[in-house]
């Protein structure tokens, strides 16, 4: 069932938004200062392509990347997060127009929240 959900997701907005995340990561990777943001954007972009079967969880305190926190999220939200979130919200509205698209709309809304606050989060598999 996850495979079917991921295929439908990929067609109904996941491909476009995954590319948006990866494009953002490439822009960030141009500078040395932007490399931490690029790594996070590549990771979330891969999640945006195939989200079903995985979830976003808080990183444990003291792990690599958990210390950037609020400042990293603020800089990210100002520079890139707002337009990625806007893309996810537009995709959510378009998906919500049909009954079959409502679960996909909810996933886009979750990703819109992640677009503003990617630091301190990690992508983990869902236990069956």
C-alpha positions in Angstrom: 0.0 0.0 0.0 2.9 2.3 0.7 4.3 1.8 -2.8 0.9 2.8 -4.3 0.7 5.8 -2.1 4.3 6.8 -3.0 3.7 6.4 -6.7 0.5 8.5 -6.5 2.3 11.1 -4.3 5.1 11.3 -6.8 2.7 12.1 -9.6 0.5 14.5 -7.6 3.1 17.0 -6.5 5.9 15.0 -4.9 8.1 15.2 -8.0 7.8 18.9 -8.3 8.4 19.7 -4.7 11.3 17.2 -4.4 12.9 19.0 -7.2 12.3 22.4 -5.5 14.0 21.1 -2.4 17.0 19.8 -4.4 17.2 23.1 -6.4 17.3 24.9 -3.1 20.0 22.6 -1.8 22.1 23.3 -4.9 21.8 27.1 -4.3 22.8 26.6 -0.7 25.8 24.4 -1.7 27.3 27.1 -3.9 28.7 28.8 -0.7 30.6 27.2 2.1 28.3 28.8 4.6 25.3 27.2 3.0 26.5 23.6 3.1 24.7 22.7 6.4 21.4 23.9 4.8 22.2 22.1 1.6 22.6 18.8 3.4 19.3 19.3 5.2 17.5 20.3 2.0 18.8 17.2 0.0 17.7 15.0 2.9 14.2 16.5 3.0 14.0 16.6 -0.8 14.5 12.8 -0.9 11.8 12.5 1.7 9.6 14.7 -0.4 9.9 12.4 -3.3 8.8 9.3 -1.3 7.3 10.2 2.1 5.0 7.2 2.8 6.7 4.6 5.1 8.8 7.3 6.8 8.2 10.1 9.2 9.8 13.3 10.6 11.0 13.0 14.2 12.9 15.2 16.6 16.7 14.6 16.7 17.9 13.5 20.1 19.7 16.2 22.0 23.5 16.1 21.6 23.5 14.6 18.1 25.3 16.1 15.1 23.2 18.9 13.7 20.9 19.3 16.7 22.9 22.4 18.0 22.2 24.7 15.1 18.5 24.9 16.2 16.7 28.1 16.4 19.2 30.3 14.6 19.6 27.9 11.7 15.8 27.6 11.4 15.4 31.4 11.5 18.0 32.0 8.7 16.5 29.1 6.7 12.9 30.4 7.0 13.9 33.9 5.9 16.0 32.8 2.9 14.3 29.6 1.6 11.7 28.2 3.9 8.8 30.6 3.1 8.7 29.8 -0.6 9.1 26.0 -0.1 6.3 26.2 2.4 4.2 28.2 0.0 4.8 25.5 -2.7 3.7 22.8 -0.4 0.6 24.8 0.6 -0.4 25.4 -3.0 0.1 21.7 -3.7 -2.0 20.8 -0.6 -4.9 23.0 -1.8 -4.8 21.4 -5.3 -4.7 17.9 -3.8 -7.5 18.6 -1.4 -9.9 19.4 -4.3 -10.5 15.6 -4.7 -11.4 13.1 -2.1 -8.5 10.8 -3.1 -6.1 13.7 -2.7 -6.9 14.6 0.9 -4.2 12.3 2.4 -1.7 13.8 0.0 -2.8 17.3 1.0 -2.2 16.5 4.7 1.3 15.3 3.8 2.0 18.5 2.0 0.9 20.5 5.0 3.3 18.5 7.2 6.1 19.2 4.7 5.2 22.9 4.7 5.8 23.0 8.5 9.1 21.2 8.0 10.0 23.8 5.3 10.1 26.4 8.0 11.8 24.4 10.7 14.1 21.7 9.3 16.8 21.8 11.9 16.6 19.5 14.8 14.5 17.0 12.7 15.4 13.7 11.2 13.7 11.3 8.8 13.0 7.8 10.3 11.3 4.7 9.0 7.8 4.0 10.4 7.7 0.8 12.4 5.1 -1.7 11.3 
